[in-house]
C-alpha cells in the first residue's frame, strides 16, 4: 500500500521550502529598488546607444544578459566597430573591471556557503550587488546565500530589461540620436566624481588624469589607452604604501 503520510510530509516540506525562498526574495527586493530606477534608465540609454551604432535589438539584449558589466558594455559597443584587436580588448576589460578582483576577495567568506548559487553570484557581482550584499545586516531567520542570490538576480534582471526596452524602442522609433554616445562619457564622469567624493586623498585620481593626458599628447587619441593604463598601474603600485607589519602579542 502507498504511504500517504510520506507524500504529505514531502509536499509539506516542499511548501515550507518554497515559502522560505519567497521570504528571502521579499527581504532582498526592497534593497534593490534604488538600483531598479538607475539600471532601467541607464539600460534604456545603452539599448538606444547600441541601436544608434547600427546594431539590432538582439545585441544589447544578449550582451546585457551574458556580459553584465555596464561600463564595459558601452565600451564593447565601440570595440565591435573597430578592427579586431583582442589584446587591446583584453587589457581594456581588465583595467575597467579590475576593481572586481578586490570585490571578489572581499566576498570569499560570504560566498563560501553558497553552494551551486555561488557560480551565479560570482558571475553577477557588480558594484551595486557588492554594496548591498557586503553591507546589509541580513536577519538571522533569512538564508544569506538566497538573499545574496536574489539581490544579484534582481539587479541583473533590471539591467537586461532596461537594455531590452532601449534596444527594441530604438529599433522601432526613429529619431535623431546624435550626441547619445556622450552617455558613456557621462557614465565615467559620474563614477569619477563619486570616487572623488568618497576619497579623502585624491592621489589616484590626479595620477590617472595626469598620466592619461600625458599619454594622449605623446601617443595620440588612437593609441594612448594601453600606455596610460600601464603607466597608471605602475605608478600607483610604486606609490602604494607597504602594509604595516602586525606584531603578535603574546597573552
N, C-alpha and C positions, 0 to 999 in steps of 0.2 A: 504493500500500500504506500501511496505517496505521503510523505511527511509534510503536511501543510504548515506546520509550525516553522519548519525550516524555511519555506518560501516566504512566510510572513516576516520572519526575522531578517531575511536577506533584503526584502523590499523595504523594511523599516530602516535598516542600516543605510541603504542607498538614498532613501529620502532624507535621513539626517545629514548624510554627507553632502547632498545637493543643497540643503538649507544652509549648511555651514559655508559652502563655497559662495552661495548667494550673499551671505552676510559679509564675507570678505570683499566681494565686489562692491556692495553698498558702502562699506567702510573706505574703500580706495577711491571711489568715484568723486566725492566732494573735493579731495585733494588735487584732482586733475582738472577741475572746472576752469581755473585760470589759464591752464595750458590749452584747453579747448578753444578759447577765444583767439589766443595768439597763433596756434597751429593752423586753425581754419583759414584765417586771413592770409597768413604767410604762405600756406599751401596753395590757396587760390591764386595768389600772385605768382607762385612758382609754376603752376599749371599754365597760366596765361603767358608767362615768360617763355616757357618751352614752345608753346604754340606760335609765339611771335618769331621764334627762330626757325620755324618751318616744320616742327615735329608734331605728329598727330597725338591725340589724347592718350593713346596707349603707352607712349613713352613716359610721361610723368606718372601715370598710374603704376606701371611696372617698376620704375625707378624708385618711387616713394615706398613701394611695397618691399623691395629687395635691398635697397641701399640704406634707407632711413638715416640719413645724415644731412640735415637741411642745408648747411653752408656748402658742403661738398657736392650736393646735388645741383646747386646753382652753378658751381664751377664745372661739374661734369657736363652740363649742357653746352658750355663753350668748348670743352675738350673734344666733344663729339664732332664739332665743326672744324677742328684743327687737324693738321697732319698727324698721323698715328705716331705717338711718342710715348711708349709705355714707361720709360724711365722717368720722364717729366711728370707723368700722371701719378706714378708711384710716390715720388718724393713730395709732390704737392699734396697728395692724400695723407701721407704720414705726418707732414708738418701741420696741416689744417686740423687733423684729428688727433694730434699727439697727446692732447690732454686726456684722452680716453684711456691711455696707459695708466695714468695716475688714478683715474676713476676706478678702473678695473682692480688695481691693487687695493684701493680703499674698500672695495665691496667684496673682497675674497671671503672675509669672515661671515658676512651677511648672506652670501650666496651658497655657502658650503652645504647647507641642508636643503637646497632647492630641488634636489632630485633631477628628474628629466626637465623640469621647468628651467633649470639653470642654463641650459643651452639657449633658450629664447631670451632669458634675462641678460645674458652676455651679448647676444646679437642686438637687442633693443636698447642697450644702455646709451642714453643721450644725456645732455646737460640737465634737462628738466626731470627726467626719471631718476637720475642720480641724486638730484637735490631733494626730491620728495622721499625716496627710499632711504637715503642716508640720514636725513634729519628728523623724519617723522617718528614720534613716540607711539609705536604700534601697541594697541591694547593687548593684554595678556591672553584674552579669550579669542584673539584673531590669529590665524595661521600666517606667520610672517612671509613665508615663501609665496603663498597665494596672494597676499596683499601686494607684494612687490611685482608679482606677475601681472596683476590687473592694472596696476599703475603703468607699467611698461606697455601692456597691451592697449590700454585706452589711449595713451599718448601716440602710439603707433597708428591706431585707427584714425585719430583726429588728423594726423598728417596725411594719411592716404586719402581720406575723404576730401580734405581741402584741395590736395593736388588733383584729384579726380574731377572735382567741381570746376576748378580752374581750367584743366585740360579740355573738358567737354564744352564748357562755356566759351572758351577761346576759339574752339573749332566751329561752333555754331553761330556765334555772333561776331561779325566782322567790324572792327573799329580800329582807330589809329593807336597802335601800341608803341609808337616812337617814344623813347625815353624810359620804357618799362625795365630795360636792362639795369637801370640805376637801382632797382630793388636790391640786387646783390651787393652793390656798394653800400647802400643804406644799412643792410644787414650787418656788414662787418664794422661799419662806423658805430652802430648801436652796441655791438659786442665790445668794441674798443672802449667806448665811453663807460659801459657798465664795469669793465675790469678796472678802468682808471679810478672810478668811484670807490671800488672795493679795496684797492691797494692804498696803503699809507705811503709807500715809497714807489716812485714811478720809473725806476731804473730800467726795467724790462721794456716798458712802453717806449721810453725815449730811445733805447738801444734799437728796438725794432724799427721805429720810424726813421731814425738817423741812418742806420745801415741800409735800409731799403732805398732811401733817397739816394745815397751814395752809389749803390749798385745800379740804380736806374740811370744815373748820369754816366757811369762807366760802361755798362753793358747794353744800354738801350731798353726800350719798352718790351721787346720781344724775348729778351734773354736774361732779364735781371732776377727772375723769381728764384731759381735754384741757387745762384750765388748769394743772394740776400739771405735765403733760408740757412745755408751752410754757415755764413759769417755770423748770423744771429745766434745759431746754436752753439758755435764755438765760443763766441764772446760771452754769452750767458753762462756757459759751463765754466769758463775761466773766472768770471766774476762771482760765481756761486760760492758762498762760504762753506767750508767743510763742516760736517756735522760735529757737534760737540761730543766729546767722549763722556760717557756716563760712568761715573765711578761707582763701583759696587760697595755698598755699605753693609758691613757685617753686623748682624744683630747679636 
